[in-house]
Structures are given as C-alpha cells and as structure tokens.
C-alpha cells in the first residue's frame, strides 16, 4: 500500500512538473493565450476576476489593449500591489505590454481581468466568452471556464 502511494505521488509530480518547471515556451512562435479561467461572482456582487496566461512567442513586443465580454458591462485590466499593509488595485489604462519572448501570467493577488457590471452571476462549470484585443495579434475570442481556486476566490 505504501508503494502504491509512492507511485501515485511520483505520477502526481510528473503530471504537475512541466507547467512549473517550464516558465518559457521556446516552441511557441506565435502569441498564445492559455489557461484562462474566471472566479465565480461572490453572492450579491456584480464583479468577478479573470485570469489567463499570455505567451508572446513572436519577435515583437505585444500589448493587450482591451478586453470585453457580453457577460459584463466592462472588463478592465487590473494590477494589485501592496501599499504598506494595504492591498491596492489599479487599472492599467494604457494596455498591458507582453515583451517579445516573454510570458505574462494573470493570477489572484496580481494581474487580473476585472469584470464589472456582471449581468448574471458567474457559476462554476460555465464558460464566460471574452474578447481580447492585441495591438499586433488582433482579436482573440477566449472562453474563461468558471472555477474556484484554493484561495476560494
Ligand atoms: Cu481589480
């Protein structure tokens, strides 16, 4: 039984390994949008957070200019930072730069897409359609599956 558990752990480590140990994606030569997800709207609130990873495999600096969704009045690009002991959030109004060859990850507590004026609550299991507009790559339609994360956001 102990051996089985050890094997299971090894399999788990292998399954989890690549995404953690390969921050760069040398095989990518285009702009790739991956791992999109959105958090459920907290009860009675009309805002929600969205997260995504953008891999810029091209040889030009890219910029995420704007985002929108039919499920929200607006989708803003936000950044969180600590101001002393206070967590502050601000909109990146000029668009988010993704330097060539680099990967930018949105995640809870950091960069996020903020859905405001959410028309109907985001419920785990459904997908939120989002339009991302890039300076060079143009428009990308991306589905954001709704799920909770370990932090319960
Ligand atoms: Cu925000």
Backbone and ligand atoms as CSV (ligand in chain L), in Angstrom:
chain,resi,resn,atom,element,x,y,z
A,1,UNK,N,N,0.850,-1.214,0.000
A,1,UNK,CA,C,0.000,0.000,0.000
A,1,UNK,C,C,0.869,1.242,0.000
A,2,UNK,N,N,1.928,1.181,0.803
A,2,UNK,CA,C,2.841,2.318,0.856
A,2,UNK,C,C,3.455,2.578,-0.527
A,3,UNK,N,N,3.771,1.454,-1.203
A,3,UNK,CA,C,4.400,1.571,-2.518
A,3,UNK,C,C,3.432,2.220,-3.513
A,4,UNK,N,N,2.185,1.845,-3.414
A,4,UNK,CA,C,1.158,2.421,-4.282
A,4,UNK,C,C,1.081,3.934,-4.107
A,5,UNK,N,N,1.104,4.341,-2.858
A,5,UNK,CA,C,1.028,5.766,-2.553
A,5,UNK,C,C,2.233,6.491,-3.140
A,6,UNK,N,N,3.416,5.867,-2.980
A,6,UNK,CA,C,4.638,6.471,-3.517
A,6,UNK,C,C,4.518,6.622,-5.031
A,7,UNK,N,N,4.010,5.579,-5.680
A,7,UNK,CA,C,3.835,5.627,-7.132
A,7,UNK,C,C,2.874,6.747,-7.523
A,8,UNK,N,N,1.802,6.846,-6.756
A,8,UNK,CA,C,0.810,7.881,-7.041
A,8,UNK,C,C,1.438,9.260,-6.910
A,9,UNK,N,N,2.283,9.422,-5.911
A,9,UNK,CA,C,2.946,10.713,-5.711
A,9,UNK,C,C,3.888,11.031,-6.862
A,10,UNK,N,N,4.592,10.011,-7.324
A,10,UNK,CA,C,5.503,10.206,-8.457
A,10,UNK,C,C,4.710,10.643,-9.681
A,11,UNK,N,N,3.595,9.956,-9.925
A,11,UNK,CA,C,2.751,10.298,-11.072
A,11,UNK,C,C,2.246,11.729,-10.948
A,12,UNK,N,N,1.901,12.098,-9.734
A,12,UNK,CA,C,1.403,13.450,-9.475
A,12,UNK,C,C,2.497,14.472,-9.769
A,13,UNK,N,N,3.719,14.152,-9.299
A,13,UNK,CA,C,4.847,15.063,-9.509
A,13,UNK,C,C,5.125,15.232,-11.003
A,14,UNK,N,N,5.025,14.121,-11.739
A,14,UNK,CA,C,5.276,14.188,-13.186
A,14,UNK,C,C,4.185,15.014,-13.866
A,15,UNK,N,N,2.953,14.757,-13.454
A,15,UNK,CA,C,1.832,15.466,-14.059
A,15,UNK,C,C,1.917,16.967,-13.809
A,16,UNK,N,N,2.428,17.326,-12.640
A,16,UNK,CA,C,2.490,18.737,-12.282
A,16,UNK,C,C,3.779,19.382,-12.726
A,17,UNK,N,N,4.761,18.556,-13.010
A,17,UNK,CA,C,6.108,19.066,-13.280
A,17,UNK,C,C,6.214,20.076,-14.399
A,18,UNK,N,N,5.830,19.719,-15.604
A,18,UNK,CA,C,6.114,20.567,-16.760
A,18,UNK,C,C,5.638,22.006,-16.623
A,19,UNK,N,N,4.426,22.189,-16.102
A,19,UNK,CA,C,3.908,23.550,-16.056
A,19,UNK,C,C,4.689,24.402,-15.058
A,20,UNK,N,N,5.296,23.749,-14.068
A,20,UNK,CA,C,6.026,24.526,-13.063
A,20,UNK,C,C,7.489,24.741,-13.452
A,21,UNK,N,N,8.031,23.795,-14.204
A,21,UNK,CA,C,9.463,23.878,-14.478
A,21,UNK,C,C,9.755,24.461,-15.858
A,22,UNK,N,N,8.721,24.798,-16.600
A,22,UNK,CA,C,8.954,25.344,-17.938
A,22,UNK,C,C,8.295,26.713,-18.085
A,23,UNK,N,N,8.840,27.721,-17.419
A,23,UNK,CA,C,8.245,29.046,-17.495
A,23,UNK,C,C,8.345,29.659,-18.890
A,24,UNK,N,N,9.340,29.275,-19.647
A,24,UNK,CA,C,9.422,29.787,-21.013
A,24,UNK,C,C,8.941,28.700,-21.964
A,25,UNK,N,N,8.464,29.103,-23.103
A,25,UNK,CA,C,7.916,28.148,-24.049
A,25,UNK,C,C,8.611,28.333,-25.388
A,26,UNK,N,N,9.817,27.800,-25.501
A,26,UNK,CA,C,10.616,28.026,-26.716
A,26,UNK,C,C,9.949,27.518,-27.979
A,27,UNK,N,N,8.998,26.572,-27.848
A,27,UNK,CA,C,8.350,26.021,-29.037
A,27,UNK,C,C,7.297,26.971,-29.619
A,28,UNK,N,N,6.909,27.963,-28.809
A,28,UNK,CA,C,5.846,28.872,-29.241
A,28,UNK,C,C,6.426,29.992,-30.094
A,29,UNK,N,N,5.887,30.157,-31.316
A,29,UNK,CA,C,6.393,31.213,-32.190
A,29,UNK,C,C,5.301,32.228,-32.516
A,30,UNK,N,N,4.161,32.054,-31.851
A,30,UNK,CA,C,3.053,32.982,-32.077
A,30,UNK,C,C,2.628,33.550,-30.736
A,31,UNK,N,N,1.575,34.301,-30.747
A,31,UNK,CA,C,1.018,34.773,-29.485
A,31,UNK,C,C,0.005,33.729,-29.021
A,32,UNK,N,N,0.259,33.157,-27.848
A,32,UNK,CA,C,-0.631,32.124,-27.338
A,32,UNK,C,C,-1.332,32.572,-26.077
A,33,UNK,N,N,-2.632,32.312,-26.033
A,33,UNK,CA,C,-3.418,32.628,-24.846
A,33,UNK,C,C,-3.847,31.292,-24.255
A,34,UNK,N,N,-3.449,31.029,-23.012
A,34,UNK,CA,C,-3.764,29.727,-22.432
A,34,UNK,C,C,-4.196,29.844,-20.969
A,35,UNK,N,N,-4.712,28.726,-20.462
A,35,UNK,CA,C,-5.063,28.601,-19.036
A,35,UNK,C,C,-6.013,29.692,-18.542
A,36,UNK,N,N,-6.972,30.074,-19.365
A,36,UNK,CA,C,-7.926,31.098,-18.938
A,36,UNK,C,C,-8.926,30.510,-17.955
A,37,UNK,N,N,-9.269,31.284,-16.950
A,37,UNK,CA,C,-10.356,30.895,-16.036
A,37,UNK,C,C,-10.867,32.132,-15.335
A,38,UNK,N,N,-12.080,32.034,-14.852
A,38,UNK,CA,C,-12.674,33.144,-14.114
A,38,UNK,C,C,-13.185,32.628,-12.785
A,39,UNK,N,N,-13.222,33.517,-11.804
A,39,UNK,CA,C,-13.730,33.150,-10.485
A,39,UNK,C,C,-15.237,33.377,-10.444
A,40,UNK,N,N,-15.954,32.598,-9.647
A,40,UNK,CA,C,-17.393,32.831,-9.514
A,40,UNK,C,C,-17.624,34.202,-8.879
A,41,UNK,N,N,-18.717,34.853,-9.226
A,41,UNK,CA,C,-19.035,36.129,-8.565
A,41,UNK,C,C,-19.460,35.821,-7.136
A,42,UNK,N,N,-18.919,36.585,-6.174
A,42,UNK,CA,C,-19.370,36.398,-4.797
A,42,UNK,C,C,-20.844,36.786,-4.716
A,43,UNK,N,N,-21.578,36.207,-3.783
A,43,UNK,CA,C,-23.019,36.451,-3.701
A,43,UNK,C,C,-23.376,37.931,-3.655
A,44,UNK,N,N,-24.309,38.333,-4.494
A,44,UNK,CA,C,-24.822,39.696,-4.461
A,44,UNK,C,C,-23.901,40.772,-5.007
A,45,UNK,N,N,-22.782,40.363,-5.579
A,45,UNK,CA,C,-21.819,41.336,-6.093
A,45,UNK,C,C,-21.758,41.198,-7.609
A,46,UNK,N,N,-21.557,42.329,-8.301
A,46,UNK,CA,C,-21.569,42.242,-9.764
A,46,UNK,C,C,-20.174,42.365,-10.379
A,47,UNK,N,N,-19.148,41.957,-9.596
A,47,UNK,CA,C,-17.786,41.952,-10.152
A,47,UNK,C,C,-17.192,40.554,-10.033
A,48,UNK,N,N,-16.215,40.273,-10.881
A,48,UNK,CA,C,-15.535,38.980,-10.828
A,48,UNK,C,C,-14.136,39.147,-11.401
A,49,UNK,N,N,-13.256,38.236,-11.034
A,49,UNK,CA,C,-11.886,38.277,-11.537
A,49,UNK,C,C,-11.666,37.216,-12.601
A,50,UNK,N,N,-10.842,37.553,-13.589
A,50,UNK,CA,C,-10.495,36.601,-14.643
A,50,UNK,C,C,-8.986,36.494,-14.749
A,51,UNK,N,N,-8.513,35.293,-15.105
A,51,UNK,CA,C,-7.070,35.043,-15.120
A,51,UNK,C,C,-6.695,34.291,-16.393
A,52,UNK,N,N,-5.484,34.573,-16.888
A,52,UNK,CA,C,-5.071,33.973,-18.147
A,52,UNK,C,C,-3.554,34.078,-18.255
A,53,UNK,N,N,-2.966,33.212,-19.061
A,53,UNK,CA,C,-1.537,33.299,-19.314
A,53,UNK,C,C,-1.336,33.639,-20.782
A,54,UNK,N,N,-0.503,34.640,-21.041
A,54,UNK,CA,C,-0.229,35.057,-22.409
A,54,UNK,C,C,1.249,34.818,-22.717
A,55,UNK,N,N,1.479,33.982,-23.716
A,55,UNK,CA,C,2.846,33.654,-24.126
A,55,UNK,C,C,3.136,34.401,-25.423
A,56,UNK,N,N,4.098,35.303,-25.382
A,56,UNK,CA,C,4.457,36.034,-26.593
A,56,UNK,C,C,5.680,35.384,-27.238
A,57,UNK,N,N,5.412,34.453,-28.152
A,57,UNK,CA,C,6.494,33.750,-28.826
A,57,UNK,C,C,6.954,34.471,-30.091
A,58,UNK,N,N,6.386,35.645,-30.337
A,58,UNK,CA,C,6.760,36.389,-31.548
A,58,UNK,C,C,8.018,37.215,-31.282
A,59,UNK,N,N,8.490,37.901,-32.308
A,59,UNK,CA,C,9.699,38.703,-32.112
A,59,UNK,C,C,9.392,40.201,-32.009
A,60,UNK,N,N,8.126,40.499,-31.700
A,60,UNK,CA,C,7.793,41.902,-31.421
A,60,UNK,C,C,7.103,42.002,-30.059
A,61,UNK,N,N,7.306,43.119,-29.396
A,61,UNK,CA,C,6.604,43.356,-28.146
A,61,UNK,C,C,5.111,43.469,-28.457
A,62,UNK,N,N,4.322,42.851,-27.627
A,62,UNK,CA,C,2.875,42.843,-27.844
A,62,UNK,C,C,2.214,43.651,-26.735
A,63,UNK,N,N,0.985,44.059,-26.995
A,63,UNK,CA,C,0.255,44.809,-25.981
A,63,UNK,C,C,-1.196,44.363,-25.971
A,64,UNK,N,N,-1.669,43.976,-24.780
A,64,UNK,CA,C,-3.091,43.686,-24.629
A,64,UNK,C,C,-3.768,45.032,-24.440
A,65,UNK,N,N,-4.505,45.441,-25.461
A,65,UNK,CA,C,-5.078,46.783,-25.477
A,65,UNK,C,C,-6.363,46.858,-24.657
A,66,UNK,N,N,-7.225,45.857,-24.848
A,66,UNK,CA,C,-8.504,45.899,-24.143
A,66,UNK,C,C,-9.130,44.518,-24.087
A,67,UNK,N,N,-10.139,44.409,-23.239
A,67,UNK,CA,C,-10.891,43.158,-23.114
A,67,UNK,C,C,-12.357,43.501,-22.969
A,68,UNK,N,N,-13.216,42.600,-23.423
A,68,UNK,CA,C,-14.649,42.824,-23.264
A,68,UNK,C,C,-15.356,41.482,-23.209
A,69,UNK,N,N,-16.579,41.495,-22.711
A,69,UNK,CA,C,-17.374,40.268,-22.634
A,69,UNK,C,C,-18.849,40.633,-22.662
A,70,UNK,N,N,-19.656,39.818,-23.357
A,70,UNK,CA,C,-21.104,40.080,-23.344
A,70,UNK,C,C,-21.706,39.860,-21.953
A,71,UNK,N,N,-20.935,39.238,-21.045
A,71,UNK,CA,C,-21.440,38.944,-19.704
A,71,UNK,C,C,-21.136,40.049,-18.694
A,72,UNK,N,N,-20.459,41.120,-19.154
A,72,UNK,CA,C,-20.104,42.189,-18.222
A,72,UNK,C,C,-20.217,43.554,-18.892
A,73,UNK,N,N,-20.494,44.573,-18.079
A,73,UNK,CA,C,-20.562,45.920,-18.609
A,73,UNK,C,C,-19.204,46.368,-19.127
A,74,UNK,N,N,-18.151,45.951,-18.402
A,74,UNK,CA,C,-16.789,46.289,-18.804
A,74,UNK,C,C,-15.832,45.231,-18.281
A,75,UNK,N,N,-14.709,45.082,-18.964
A,75,UNK,CA,C,-13.639,44.194,-18.493
A,75,UNK,C,C,-12.362,45.023,-18.492
A,76,UNK,N,N,-11.836,45.265,-17.297
A,76,UNK,CA,C,-10.642,46.104,-17.166
A,76,UNK,C,C,-9.427,45.252,-16.819
A,77,UNK,N,N,-8.258,45.766,-17.208
A,77,UNK,CA,C,-7.005,45.094,-16.852
A,77,UNK,C,C,-6.517,45.738,-15.561
A,78,UNK,N,N,-6.460,44.961,-14.495
A,78,UNK,CA,C,-6.080,45.488,-13.189
A,78,UNK,C,C,-4.797,44.861,-12.676
A,79,UNK,N,N,-4.167,45.623,-11.793
A,79,UNK,CA,C,-2.940,45.170,-11.159
A,79,UNK,C,C,-3.097,45.399,-9.663
A,80,UNK,N,N,-2.643,44.451,-8.874
A,80,UNK,CA,C,-2.701,44.632,-7.423
A,80,UNK,C,C,-1.295,44.838,-6.904
A,81,UNK,N,N,-1.188,45.671,-5.904
A,81,UNK,CA,C,0.121,45.851,-5.282
A,81,UNK,C,C,-0.078,46.233,-3.824
A,82,UNK,N,N,0.942,46.004,-3.025
A,82,UNK,CA,C,0.868,46.349,-1.613
A,82,UNK,C,C,1.328,47.786,-1.429
A,83,UNK,N,N,0.516,48.557,-0.703
A,83,UNK,CA,C,0.875,49.926,-0.354
A,83,UNK,C,C,0.933,49.921,1.174
A,84,UNK,N,N,2.124,49.699,1.717
A,84,UNK,CA,C,2.231,49.459,3.149
A,84,UNK,C,C,1.545,48.138,3.443
A,85,UNK,N,N,0.533,48.167,4.289
A,85,UNK,CA,C,-0.197,46.935,4.612
A,85,UNK,C,C,-1.491,46.814,3.835
A,86,UNK,N,N,-1.700,47.753,2.938
A,86,UNK,CA,C,-2.975,47.780,2.228
A,86,UNK,C,C,-2.801,47.284,0.792
A,87,UNK,N,N,-3.652,46.357,0.408
A,87,UNK,CA,C,-3.642,45.862,-0.960
A,87,UNK,C,C,-4.409,46.838,-1.830
A,88,UNK,N,N,-3.738,47.360,-2.856
A,88,UNK,CA,C,-4.421,48.299,-3.742
A,88,UNK,C,C,-4.538,47.726,-5.142
A,89,UNK,N,N,-5.530,48.212,-5.848
A,89,UNK,CA,C,-5.807,47.725,-7.174
A,89,UNK,C,C,-5.867,48.931,-8.102
A,90,UNK,N,N,-5.218,48.836,-9.251
A,90,UNK,CA,C,-5.343,49.958,-10.181
A,90,UNK,C,C,-5.494,49.426,-11.598
A,91,UNK,N,N,-6.128,50.227,-12.419
A,91,UNK,CA,C,-6.331,49.833,-13.803
A,91,UNK,C,C,-5.103,50.184,-14.624
A,92,UNK,N,N,-4.702,49.262,-15.488
A,92,UNK,CA,C,-3.608,49.544,-16.415
A,92,UNK,C,C,-4.263,50.105,-17.666
A,93,UNK,N,N,-4.342,51.434,-17.711
A,93,UNK,CA,C,-5.160,52.064,-18.744
A,93,UNK,C,C,-4.523,52.091,-20.126
A,94,UNK,N,N,-3.199,52.048,-20.144
A,94,UNK,CA,C,-2.527,52.142,-21.444
A,94,UNK,C,C,-2.340,50.778,-22.091
A,95,UNK,N,N,-2.890,49.736,-21.464
A,95,UNK,CA,C,-2.727,48.398,-22.025
A,95,UNK,C,C,-1.532,47.702,-21.401
A,96,UNK,N,N,-1.584,46.381,-21.407
A,96,UNK,CA,C,-0.538,45.582,-20.760
A,96,UNK,C,C,0.481,45.112,-21.789
A,97,UNK,N,N,1.743,45.471,-21.579
A,97,UNK,CA,C,2.804,45.074,-22.502
A,97,UNK,C,C,3.283,43.659,-22.165
A,98,UNK,N,N,3.385,42.815,-23.194
A,98,UNK,CA,C,3.971,41.486,-23.048
A,98,UNK,C,C,5.206,41.488,-23.939
A,99,UNK,N,N,6.394,41.686,-23.354
A,99,UNK,CA,C,7.612,41.788,-24.164
A,99,UNK,C,C,7.822,40.532,-25.012
A,100,UNK,N,N,8.461,40.696,-26.147
A,100,UNK,CA,C,8.692,39.553,-27.043
A,100,UNK,C,C,9.451,38.463,-26.304
A,101,UNK,N,N,9.038,37.234,-26.551
A,101,UNK,CA,C,9.692,36.086,-25.933
A,101,UNK,C,C,9.313,35.859,-24.485
A,102,UNK,N,N,8.433,36.683,-23.947
A,102,UNK,CA,C,8.101,36.531,-22.532
A,102,UNK,C,C,6.676,36.057,-22.300
A,103,UNK,N,N,6.459,35.589,-21.085
A,103,UNK,CA,C,5.152,35.075,-20.680
A,103,UNK,C,C,4.630,35.920,-19.533
A,104,UNK,N,N,3.394,36.336,-19.632
A,104,UNK,CA,C,2.768,37.094,-18.548
A,104,UNK,C,C,1.586,36.291,-18.023
A,105,UNK,N,N,1.595,36.069,-16.715
A,105,UNK,CA,C,0.509,35.303,-16.096
A,105,UNK,C,C,-0.337,36.182,-15.195
A,106,UNK,N,N,-1.629,36.150,-15.435
A,106,UNK,CA,C,-2.572,36.814,-14.550
A,106,UNK,C,C,-2.869,35.820,-13.438
A,107,UNK,N,N,-2.912,36.273,-12.190
A,107,UNK,CA,C,-3.288,35.372,-11.116
A,107,UNK,C,C,-3.833,36.129,-9.917
A,108,UNK,N,N,-4.605,35.416,-9.076
A,108,UNK,CA,C,-5.188,36.075,-7.899
A,108,UNK,C,C,-4.107,36.767,-7.080
A,109,UNK,N,N,-4.349,38.005,-6.692
A,109,UNK,CA,C,-3.383,38.767,-5.911
A,109,UNK,C,C,-2.420,39.559,-6.778
A,110,UNK,N,N,-2.495,39.371,-8.096
A,110,UNK,CA,C,-1.611,40.096,-9.003
A,110,UNK,C,C,-2.411,40.690,-10.147
A,111,UNK,N,N,-1.894,40.481,-11.345
A,111,UNK,CA,C,-2.624,40.947,-12.523
A,111,UNK,C,C,-3.944,40.186,-12.641
A,112,UNK,N,N,-4.993,40.883,-12.979
A,112,UNK,CA,C,-6.258,40.191,-13.226
A,112,UNK,C,C,-7.118,41.000,-14.181
A,113,UNK,N,N,-8.035,40.299,-14.817
A,113,UNK,CA,C,-9.067,40.986,-15.573
A,113,UNK,C,C,-10.202,41.186,-14.597
A,114,UNK,N,N,-10.741,42.397,-14.558
A,114,UNK,CA,C,-11.856,42.630,-13.653
A,114,UNK,C,C,-13.122,42.862,-14.450
A,115,UNK,N,N,-14.042,41.929,-14.278
A,115,UNK,CA,C,-15.358,42.051,-14.898
A,115,UNK,C,C,-16.201,42.928,-13.981
A,116,UNK,N,N,-16.724,44.025,-14.494
A,116,UNK,CA,C,-17.629,44.850,-13.694
A,116,UNK,C,C,-18.979,44.910,-14.396
A,117,UNK,N,N,-20.023,45.184,-13.621
A,117,UNK,CA,C,-21.357,45.218,-14.200
A,117,UNK,C,C,-21.740,43.861,-14.766
A,118,UNK,N,N,-21.384,42.802,-14.000
A,118,UNK,CA,C,-21.697,41.438,-14.435
A,118,UNK,C,C,-23.215,41.281,-14.537
A,119,UNK,N,N,-23.667,40.817,-15.694
A,119,UNK,CA,C,-25.110,40.784,-15.963
A,119,UNK,C,C,-25.823,39.635,-15.254
A,120,UNK,N,N,-25.181,38.467,-15.181
A,120,UNK,CA,C,-25.742,37.327,-14.447
A,120,UNK,C,C,-24.571,36.656,-13.743
A,121,UNK,N,N,-24.784,36.159,-12.513
A,121,UNK,CA,C,-23.661,35.608,-11.735
A,121,UNK,C,C,-22.847,34.571,-12.515
A,122,UNK,N,N,-21.521,34.595,-12.305
A,122,UNK,CA,C,-20.649,33.572,-12.883
A,122,UNK,C,C,-20.744,32.356,-11.969
A,123,UNK,N,N,-21.100,31.215,-12.546
A,123,UNK,CA,C,-21.285,29.998,-11.751
A,123,UNK,C,C,-20.276,28.950,-12.196
A,124,UNK,N,N,-19.650,28.295,-11.203
A,124,UNK,CA,C,-18.651,27.268,-11.504
A,124,UNK,C,C,-19.217,26.270,-12.495
A,125,UNK,N,N,-18.449,25.940,-13.520
A,125,UNK,CA,C,-18.878,24.966,-14.514
A,125,UNK,C,C,-19.264,25.585,-15.845
A,126,UNK,N,N,-19.605,26.866,-15.820
A,126,UNK,CA,C,-19.949,27.501,-17.099
A,126,UNK,C,C,-18.722,28.210,-17.680
A,127,UNK,N,N,-18.860,28.705,-18.913
A,127,UNK,CA,C,-17.743,29.394,-19.554
A,127,UNK,C,C,-18.154,30.811,-19.920
A,128,UNK,N,N,-17.249,31.755,-19.675
A,128,UNK,CA,C,-17.505,33.157,-19.974
A,128,UNK,C,C,-16.742,33.524,-21.246
A,129,UNK,N,N,-17.441,33.945,-22.290
A,129,UNK,CA,C,-16.737,34.345,-23.511
A,129,UNK,C,C,-16.100,35.730,-23.340
A,130,UNK,N,N,-14.838,35.831,-23.693
A,130,UNK,CA,C,-14.114,37.097,-23.547
A,130,UNK,C,C,-13.408,37.406,-24.860
A,131,UNK,N,N,-13.447,38.657,-25.259
A,131,UNK,CA,C,-12.711,39.110,-26.440
A,131,UNK,C,C,-11.490,39.882,-25.971
A,132,UNK,N,N,-10.312,39.398,-26.346
A,132,UNK,CA,C,-9.073,40.099,-26.005
A,132,UNK,C,C,-8.563,40.765,-27.275
A,133,UNK,N,N,-8.240,42.045,-27.188
A,133,UNK,CA,C,-7.734,42.758,-28.361
A,133,UNK,C,C,-6.266,43.115,-28.157
A,134,UNK,N,N,-5.434,42.608,-29.068
A,134,UNK,CA,C,-3.993,42.853,-29.010
A,134,UNK,C,C,-3.580,43.827,-30.103
A,135,UNK,N,N,-2.539,44.576,-29.814
A,135,UNK,CA,C,-2.043,45.567,-30.768
A,135,UNK,C,C,-1.630,44.922,-32.092
A,136,UNK,N,N,-0.901,43.818,-32.025
A,136,UNK,CA,C,-0.406,43.182,-33.249
A,136,UNK,C,C,-1.208,41.945,-33.644
A,137,UNK,N,N,-1.512,41.089,-32.683
A,137,UNK,CA,C,-2.179,39.810,-32.984
A,137,UNK,C,C,-3.668,39.983,-33.274
A,138,UNK,N,N,-4.190,41.176,-32.975
A,138,UNK,CA,C,-5.600,41.412,-33.262
A,138,UNK,C,C,-6.509,40.833,-32.201
A,139,UNK,N,N,-7.667,40.417,-32.634
A,139,UNK,CA,C,-8.714,39.988,-31.706
A,139,UNK,C,C,-8.666,38.479,-31.462
A,140,UNK,N,N,-8.741,38.103,-30.200
A,140,UNK,CA,C,-8.821,36.685,-29.834
A,140,UNK,C,C,-10.066,36.459,-28.992
A,141,UNK,N,N,-10.844,35.463,-29.395
A,141,UNK,CA,C,-12.005,35.074,-28.596
A,141,UNK,C,C,-11.567,33.936,-27.689
A,142,UNK,N,N,-11.742,34.116,-26.400
A,142,UNK,CA,C,-11.268,33.119,-25.438
A,142,UNK,C,C,-12.394,32.758,-24.473
A,143,UNK,N,N,-12.556,31.463,-24.206
A,143,UNK,CA,C,-13.542,31.018,-23.221
A,143,UNK,C,C,-12.873,30.931,-21.850
A,144,UNK,N,N,-13.484,31.552,-20.857
A,144,UNK,CA,C,-12.969,31.505,-19.489
A,144,UNK,C,C,-13.864,30.584,-18.655
A,145,UNK,N,N,-13.437,29.326,-18.417
A,145,UNK,CA,C,-14.235,28.450,-17.554
A,145,UNK,C,C,-14.276,29.032,-16.133
A,146,UNK,N,N,-15.423,28.939,-15.496
A,146,UNK,CA,C,-15.549,29.457,-14.136
A,146,UNK,C,C,-15.231,28.340,-13.146
A,147,UNK,N,N,-14.283,28.631,-12.267
A,147,UNK,CA,C,-13.944,27.666,-11.216
A,147,UNK,C,C,-13.395,28.384,-10.000
A,148,UNK,N,N,-13.472,27.740,-8.872
A,148,UNK,CA,C,-12.893,28.302,-7.663
A,148,UNK,C,C,-11.437,27.887,-7.609
A,149,UNK,N,N,-10.620,28.641,-6.904
A,149,UNK,CA,C,-9.250,28.225,-6.696
A,149,UNK,C,C,-9.048,27.892,-5.228
A,150,UNK,N,N,-7.825,27.531,-4.868
A,150,UNK,CA,C,-7.545,27.090,-3.496
A,150,UNK,C,C,-7.840,28.183,-2.488
A,151,UNK,N,N,-7.741,29.445,-2.941
A,151,UNK,CA,C,-7.950,30.557,-2.012
A,151,UNK,C,C,-9.441,30.872,-1.863
A,152,UNK,N,N,-10.266,30.183,-2.623
A,152,UNK,CA,C,-11.701,30.386,-2.522
A,152,UNK,C,C,-12.197,31.625,-3.248
A,153,UNK,N,N,-11.353,32.195,-4.095
A,153,UNK,CA,C,-11.772,33.383,-4.845
A,153,UNK,C,C,-12.610,32.983,-6.046
L,1,CU,CU,CU,-9.499,44.540,-9.971
